């Protein structure tokens, strides 16, 4: 079920409740129908609520600028201009771009946390 929902472009979200170390709820959400993810995106507060230990990393040598990753990115971290433009500060680490990249130009890597 997780694979099928990922293929459909849904973002997996695991809810970890206060006082717990393990997720209590796992859902697969879209930005248009899910009240939680949709609201976070509409009000641009998703970076304040969502977190991920991983982030997408692009290999510009492999990228063929097909734009498939742009349409898969729920968080609008990718856009096409003359070529692909990727703003990693908007990446929430869902991995939807990775699995649809036909040239294997995108991978997931550990997110570097800011000191402070």
TORKOL-4160 file (C-alpha; in steps of 0.2 Angstrom, whole numbers, padded with zeros to 4 digits, m for minus):
116
<pt num="1" X="0000" Y="0000" Z="0000"/>
<pt num="2" X="0014" Y="0012" Z="0004"/>
<pt num="3" X="0022" Y="0009" Z="m0013"/>
<pt num="4" X="0006" Y="0012" Z="m0022"/>
<pt num="5" X="0002" Y="0028" Z="m0013"/>
<pt num="6" X="0020" Y="0034" Z="m0016"/>
<pt num="7" X="0018" Y="0030" Z="m0035"/>
<pt num="8" X="0002" Y="0040" Z="m0035"/>
<pt num="9" X="0012" Y="0055" Z="m0028"/>
<pt num="10" X="0006" Y="0055" Z="m0010"/>
<pt num="11" X="0017" Y="0061" Z="0003"/>
<pt num="12" X="0020" Y="0049" Z="0018"/>
<pt num="13" X="0018" Y="0058" Z="0035"/>
<pt num="14" X="0022" Y="0049" Z="0051"/>
<pt num="15" X="0015" Y="0058" Z="0067"/>
<pt num="16" X="0025" Y="0056" Z="0082"/>
<pt num="17" X="0015" Y="0062" Z="0097"/>
<pt num="18" X="0023" Y="0072" Z="0112"/>
<pt num="19" X="0031" Y="0060" Z="0124"/>
<pt num="20" X="0033" Y="0046" Z="0111"/>
<pt num="21" X="0048" Y="0041" Z="0101"/>
<pt num="22" X="0039" Y="0031" Z="0088"/>
<pt num="23" X="0026" Y="0036" Z="0076"/>
<pt num="24" X="0008" Y="0033" Z="0081"/>
<pt num="25" X="0000" Y="0037" Z="0065"/>
<pt num="26" X="0005" Y="0035" Z="0047"/>
<pt num="27" X="m0004" Y="0043" Z="0032"/>
<pt num="28" X="m0001" Y="0046" Z="0014"/>
<pt num="29" X="m0007" Y="0063" Z="0009"/>
<pt num="30" X="m0010" Y="0075" Z="m0006"/>
<pt num="31" X="m0009" Y="0093" Z="m0005"/>
<pt num="32" X="m0026" Y="0096" Z="m0013"/>
<pt num="33" X="m0037" Y="0084" Z="m0003"/>
<pt num="34" X="m0029" Y="0081" Z="0014"/>
<pt num="35" X="m0034" Y="0095" Z="0026"/>
<pt num="36" X="m0018" Y="0094" Z="0036"/>
<pt num="37" X="m0005" Y="0094" Z="0022"/>
<pt num="38" X="m0016" Y="0105" Z="0011"/>
<pt num="39" X="m0018" Y="0118" Z="0025"/>
<pt num="40" X="0001" Y="0118" Z="0029"/>
<pt num="41" X="0005" Y="0121" Z="0011"/>
<pt num="42" X="m0009" Y="0134" Z="0008"/>
<pt num="43" X="m0003" Y="0144" Z="0023"/>
<pt num="44" X="0016" Y="0141" Z="0019"/>
<pt num="45" X="0019" Y="0134" Z="0037"/>
<pt num="46" X="0024" Y="0117" Z="0032"/>
<pt num="47" X="0042" Y="0120" Z="0036"/>
<pt num="48" X="0037" Y="0125" Z="0054"/>
<pt num="49" X="0028" Y="0108" Z="0057"/>
<pt num="50" X="0035" Y="0095" Z="0045"/>
<pt num="51" X="0053" Y="0088" Z="0047"/>
<pt num="52" X="0063" Y="0075" Z="0039"/>
<pt num="53" X="0081" Y="0068" Z="0042"/>
<pt num="54" X="0084" Y="0067" Z="0023"/>
<pt num="55" X="0084" Y="0079" Z="0008"/>
<pt num="56" X="0085" Y="0077" Z="m0010"/>
<pt num="57" X="0102" Y="0080" Z="m0019"/>
<pt num="58" X="0103" Y="0083" Z="m0037"/>
<pt num="59" X="0117" Y="0078" Z="m0049"/>
<pt num="60" X="0117" Y="0091" Z="m0063"/>
<pt num="61" X="0129" Y="0081" Z="m0073"/>
<pt num="62" X="0115" Y="0067" Z="m0075"/>
<pt num="63" X="0100" Y="0079" Z="m0075"/>
<pt num="64" X="0092" Y="0079" Z="m0093"/>
<pt num="65" X="0080" Y="0094" Z="m0088"/>
<pt num="66" X="0064" Y="0083" Z="m0092"/>
<pt num="67" X="0054" Y="0092" Z="m0078"/>
<pt num="68" X="0045" Y="0076" Z="m0071"/>
<pt num="69" X="0052" Y="0080" Z="m0054"/>
<pt num="70" X="0044" Y="0098" Z="m0055"/>
<pt num="71" X="0027" Y="0091" Z="m0056"/>
<pt num="72" X="0030" Y="0078" Z="m0042"/>
<pt num="73" X="0036" Y="0091" Z="m0030"/>
<pt num="74" X="0022" Y="0095" Z="m0018"/>
<pt num="75" X="0033" Y="0107" Z="m0009"/>
<pt num="76" X="0037" Y="0118" Z="m0024"/>
<pt num="77" X="0056" Y="0116" Z="m0022"/>
<pt num="78" X="0058" Y="0113" Z="m0040"/>
<pt num="79" X="0054" Y="0123" Z="m0056"/>
<pt num="80" X="0059" Y="0124" Z="m0074"/>
<pt num="81" X="0066" Y="0140" Z="m0081"/>
<pt num="82" X="0079" Y="0138" Z="m0095"/>
<pt num="83" X="0083" Y="0122" Z="m0085"/>
<pt num="84" X="0079" Y="0114" Z="m0069"/>
<pt num="85" X="0080" Y="0126" Z="m0053"/>
<pt num="86" X="0080" Y="0117" Z="m0036"/>
<pt num="87" X="0079" Y="0126" Z="m0020"/>
<pt num="88" X="0084" Y="0114" Z="m0007"/>
<pt num="89" X="0078" Y="0125" Z="0007"/>
<pt num="90" X="0060" Y="0120" Z="0002"/>
<pt num="91" X="0063" Y="0102" Z="0001"/>
<pt num="92" X="0054" Y="0092" Z="0014"/>
<pt num="93" X="0062" Y="0075" Z="0010"/>
<pt num="94" X="0047" Y="0065" Z="0004"/>
<pt num="95" X="0057" Y="0057" Z="m0010"/>
<pt num="96" X="0044" Y="0059" Z="m0024"/>
<pt num="97" X="0056" Y="0067" Z="m0035"/>
<pt num="98" X="0069" Y="0053" Z="m0033"/>
<pt num="99" X="0058" Y="0038" Z="m0038"/>
<pt num="100" X="0052" Y="0046" Z="m0054"/>
<pt num="101" X="0069" Y="0053" Z="m0061"/>
<pt num="102" X="0072" Y="0043" Z="m0076"/>
<pt num="103" X="0091" Y="0048" Z="m0077"/>
<pt num="104" X="0094" Y="0044" Z="m0058"/>
<pt num="105" X="0100" Y="0062" Z="m0056"/>
<pt num="106" X="0092" Y="0064" Z="m0038"/>
<pt num="107" X="0096" Y="0054" Z="m0022"/>
<pt num="108" X="0091" Y="0056" Z="m0004"/>
<pt num="109" X="0105" Y="0061" Z="0008"/>
<pt num="110" X="0105" Y="0065" Z="0027"/>
<pt num="111" X="0100" Y="0083" Z="0030"/>
<pt num="112" X="0113" Y="0094" Z="0038"/>
<pt num="113" X="0105" Y="0103" Z="0053"/>
<pt num="114" X="0109" Y="0120" Z="0056"/>
<pt num="115" X="0120" Y="0123" Z="0072"/>
<pt num="116" X="0112" Y="0134" Z="0085"/>
